[in-house]
Every structure is written in structure tokens, then in C-alpha cells.
């Protein structure tokens, strides 16, 4: 699990996130693939990014790729 501010959101469609990147409080950038994630929409995440609101990403690693399990505000 990691908490930080969004710095990039890529949409697969209007309702699906393809990938995202966040920066944690230590300045580390974390990139995630949303391959099977269905939940928060790209527009909701972009709103967080524009307003500077942090999110928490719960993830697991599969074949050296961080895959999103859950996103919370």
C-alpha cells in the first residue's frame, strides 16, 4: 500500500483507468498498471490530481508489474 499525490493518469476508456503514477511524501514515484482494476474513474482521479488531493493505492506485484487492487481517497 502506498499513499501520495497523483502525477499521471492514463485512461483506457471514459470509465477505466489504464495506468497511473503517484509521488509519495518521500518524493518516490510509484507507477501502477490497472489491468484488471475496476473502480474509481479516470475523471475522479484527474480531479484529485488537479486539486492536489492524495490517494491510497493497494497493490500487488505480478511479473515485476505493480497491479492495482484498490484505490481510496
Secondary structure by P-SEA (a helix, b strand, c coil): cbbbbbcbbbbccccccccbbbbccccbbbbbbccccccccaaaaaaaaaabbbbbbbbbbcccbbbbccccc
